[in-house]
Amino acid sequence: RGRLKIAVAAMAARCRLAARFHRVHGANVRLDASRTRATRVESFANGLCFSQEPLAPGQIFLVEIEEKELGWCGHLRVGLTAHDPQSLEVVPEYSLPDLVNMGDTWVFAITRSHNRVVVDGEEAPARARGLPWEPFLLIEQVRIPRDTLVGRSRPGRYSHILDDLYKMNVLPATARRSRIGVLYAPQPDGTADMHIIINGEDMGPSARHLPTTRPLYAVVDVFASTKSVRVIPVEYGFPSLQTLCRLVIQKHIVHRLAIDGLDLPPPLKSFCKHE
């Protein structure tokens, strides 16, 4: 148990350190002072970003979509690369195909349909219905608190339209506030599988047999209709009491604005509705 606590603490410290973008990035990217927010300021390309540090096995690099830009086709792209950003003479214009064509790079283009949002009257799969209330996401031997991974819409004039998705802790993959992450899970043969996580749901291995003998950096391509993203720190450990309370409350309310009528402290009400 003591070794487990030490390992969790080490992972948490590493995640806090790595939860920012590398100083090397695409020509059209502007980072804020903390290097946790990346905005593409021109065109639809040259929006390539990398994690500041290579990822540890099972460590997720998670971003939230903050701004969209109409008029472009295509969305955020994420993945992993074995190229040290510092070693790049020129940052490629695109992750797909430019960076991928350099080899040892695996990139996944996010689309609207990637996180199994129910459409056209389809019934939600039993697997998807059961997941949102489980406090942890399990991938191979990786155990991540789910709550931080989930994007939520803000309550507003038309929030009732999204309430079914809200209660399932699901947003469309390319929507504002959607949270998308990437990690790699080691395999018995010494290689690793790359997993993309969208709003707390594992999309399954999107690339296999990645080398684990070289450092792997996260790739985030702020492409086309995705205008700005923000890095979300992920704490590995047990969910807080506040998080567990929110899960129970969200599970039993009819509409999120009904939270205002509950006898709860105002900060907890805000946390339950949208944070």
C-alpha positions in Angstrom: 0.0 0.0 0.0 2.9 2.4 0.8 4.5 1.8 -2.6 1.1 2.5 -4.3 0.7 5.8 -2.5 4.3 6.8 -3.5 3.6 5.8 -7.1 0.3 7.8 -7.1 2.0 10.8 -5.6 4.8 10.7 -8.1 2.3 10.4 -11.0 0.4 13.4 -9.6 3.5 15.5 -9.4 4.6 14.5 -12.9 1.1 15.3 -14.3 1.1 18.8 -12.7 4.5 19.5 -14.2 3.6 18.2 -17.7 0.2 19.8 -17.9 1.3 22.6 -20.2 2.4 23.0 -23.8 5.9 22.9 -25.1 7.6 26.2 -26.1 8.0 24.8 -29.6 4.8 25.0 -31.6 3.2 25.9 -35.0 3.7 29.3 -36.5 0.0 30.3 -36.0 -0.2 29.3 -32.4 -0.1 31.7 -29.5 0.3 30.4 -25.9 -0.8 32.2 -22.8 1.8 33.1 -20.1 1.2 29.8 -18.3 1.4 27.8 -21.5 -1.8 26.0 -20.7 -3.9 27.7 -23.4 -3.2 27.5 -27.1 -5.0 29.6 -29.7 -4.6 29.6 -33.4 -4.5 33.2 -34.4 -4.5 32.9 -38.2 -5.6 30.6 -41.1 -6.7 27.1 -40.4 -3.3 25.3 -40.2 0.1 25.7 -38.5 -1.6 25.0 -35.2 0.6 22.1 -34.0 1.4 21.9 -30.3 3.2 19.3 -28.1 3.2 18.4 -24.4 6.0 20.1 -22.5 7.4 16.7 -21.3 7.2 13.2 -22.7 4.3 11.2 -21.1 4.8 8.4 -18.6 3.0 5.1 -19.2 -0.7 5.6 -18.4 -0.3 9.4 -18.1 -3.1 11.3 -19.9 -2.6 14.6 -21.6 -6.0 16.2 -21.5 -7.3 19.3 -23.3 -10.7 21.1 -23.3 -12.0 22.9 -26.5 -12.5 26.5 -25.5 -13.2 28.3 -28.8 -14.5 27.2 -32.2 -14.2 29.0 -35.5 -16.9 28.7 -38.2 -16.1 28.4 -41.9 -13.5 25.6 -41.7 -13.8 21.9 -42.4 -12.2 19.6 -39.9 -11.6 19.5 -36.1 -9.0 18.9 -33.4 -6.3 16.2 -34.0 -4.5 14.5 -31.2 -1.9 11.8 -30.8 1.6 10.9 -29.8 5.1 11.4 -31.4 8.5 10.0 -30.6 10.1 13.2 -32.0 11.4 15.6 -29.4 9.8 19.0 -30.3 13.1 20.7 -29.5 14.8 18.7 -32.2 12.5 19.8 -35.0 14.2 22.2 -37.4 10.7 23.4 -38.6 7.4 22.6 -37.0 5.3 20.9 -39.7 2.2 22.7 -41.0 -0.1 19.8 -40.3 0.0 16.8 -38.0 -1.8 14.8 -40.8 0.0 14.1 -43.0 3.2 16.1 -42.5 4.2 15.1 -39.0 3.0 11.5 -39.4 5.0 11.2 -42.6 8.2 11.9 -40.6 7.6 8.5 -38.9 7.2 7.4 -35.3 4.0 9.6 -35.0 0.4 8.5 -34.5 -2.3 11.1 -34.8 -6.1 10.7 -34.6 -8.6 13.1 -36.2 -11.5 13.9 -33.9 -15.0 13.9 -35.5 -18.5 14.6 -34.2 -19.4 10.9 -34.0 -16.5 9.7 -31.9 -18.1 9.4 -28.5 -21.3 7.5 -29.3 -23.8 10.4 -28.9 -27.2 9.0 -29.5 -28.9 10.4 -32.6 -32.1 9.8 -34.6 -33.9 8.1 -31.8 -31.3 5.3 -31.3 -31.2 3.6 -28.0 -28.0 4.3 -26.0 -25.8 1.2 -25.8 -25.9 -0.5 -22.3 -22.2 0.0 -22.1 -22.4 3.7 -22.5 -25.4 4.0 -20.1 -23.6 2.3 -17.3 -20.3 4.1 -17.4 -20.9 7.7 -16.3 -21.5 6.9 -12.7 -18.4 4.8 -12.2 -15.8 7.0 -10.5 -12.8 5.6 -12.4 -11.9 5.0 -16.0 -10.0 1.7 -16.4 -7.6 1.1 -19.3 -5.4 -1.9 -19.1 -3.7 -1.3 -15.7 -4.4 2.5 -15.8 -7.0 3.8 -13.3 -8.0 7.5 -13.8 -10.6 9.5 -11.9 -13.3 9.9 -14.5 -14.8 13.3 -13.3 -12.0 15.4 -14.6 -12.1 13.7 -18.0 -15.7 14.8 -18.7 -16.7 17.9 -20.5 -20.0 19.6 -19.5 -22.1 22.3 -21.2 -23.1 25.4 -19.2 -26.7 25.6 -18.1 -28.6 28.3 -20.1 -31.6 29.1 -22.1 -31.6 25.9 -24.2 -29.9 23.7 -21.6 -32.9 21.3 -21.5 -31.9 20.2 -25.0 -28.6 18.9 -23.7 -29.8 17.5 -20.3 -29.9 13.9 -21.4 -26.4 14.2 -22.6 -25.5 16.1 -19.4 -26.8 13.4 -17.2 -24.7 10.8 -19.1 -21.7 13.2 -18.7 -21.4 13.3 -22.5 -20.9 16.2 -25.0 -20.4 15.8 -28.8 -16.8 15.2 -29.3 -16.1 18.5 -31.2 -18.3 20.8 -29.1 -17.0 23.6 -26.9 -16.1 22.3 -23.4 -15.5 18.8 -24.8 -12.5 17.2 -23.2 -10.1 15.0 -25.2 -7.0 13.2 -24.0 -4.4 10.8 -25.2 -2.3 8.2 -23.3 -0.4 5.0 -24.0 -0.8 1.7 -22.2 2.1 -0.7 -22.1 1.5 -4.3 -23.5 3.1 -7.6 -22.5 5.3 -7.7 -25.7 7.1 -4.5 -24.7 5.2 -2.2 -27.0 2.2 0.1 -26.2 -1.3 0.9 -27.4 -2.4 4.5 -27.9 -5.8 5.4 -26.5 -7.9 8.5 -27.1 -10.3 9.5 -24.3 -13.3 11.7 -25.2 -15.4 13.0 -22.3 -14.5 10.2 -20.0 -15.0 7.4 -22.6 -12.2 5.3 -23.9 -12.3 5.0 -27.7 -10.2 1.9 -27.6 -6.7 1.4 -29.1 -6.4 3.8 -32.1 -2.7 2.7 -32.7 -0.9 -0.4 -31.6 2.8 -1.5 -31.2 4.1 2.0 -30.3 7.8 1.8 -29.2 8.3 2.3 -25.4 12.1 2.6 -25.7 11.8 6.3 -26.8 10.1 9.2 -25.0 6.6 9.8 -26.4 5.2 13.4 -26.5 1.5 14.3 -26.8 0.5 16.0 -30.1 -2.4 18.5 -30.2 -3.2 20.0 -33.6 -5.4 23.1 -33.1 -6.8 22.6 -36.6 -9.6 24.2 -38.7 -12.8 24.7 -36.7 -11.0 24.3 -33.4 -9.7 27.7 -32.5 -8.4 27.4 -28.9 -7.8 24.6 -26.3 -6.8 24.5 -22.7 -4.8 21.9 -20.9 -6.7 20.3 -18.0 -4.5 18.9 -15.1 -5.5 15.4 -14.1 -5.0 14.3 -10.5 -4.5 10.5 -10.1 -5.9 9.2 -6.8 -9.3 8.9 -5.2 -12.3 11.1 -6.2 -13.0 13.9 -3.7 -16.1 13.9 -1.5 -17.3 16.9 -3.6 -17.0 14.9 -6.8 -18.9 11.9 -5.3 -21.7 14.3 -4.2 -22.0 15.7 -7.6 -22.3 12.3 -9.2 -25.1 11.3 -6.9 -27.0 14.7 -7.3 -26.7 14.6 -11.1 -27.9 11.1 -11.3 -31.2 11.9 -9.5 -32.2 15.4 -10.8 -34.6 15.9 -13.7 -33.1 19.2 -15.0 -29.8 20.7 -13.9 -31.4 24.1 -13.1 -33.3 22.2 -10.4 -30.1 22.2 -8.5 -30.8 25.8 -7.6 -33.7 24.7 -5.4 -31.7 22.3 -3.4 -30.5 23.1 0.2 -26.8 23.1 -0.7 -24.0 25.6 -0.3 -23.7 27.9 -3.4 -20.2 26.7 -4.4 -21.4 23.1 -4.4 -24.4 24.1 -6.5 -22.1 25.8 -9.1 -19.8 22.8 -9.1 -22.7 20.4 -9.6 -24.2 22.4 -12.5 -21.2 23.0 -14.7 -17.7 23.0 -13.3 
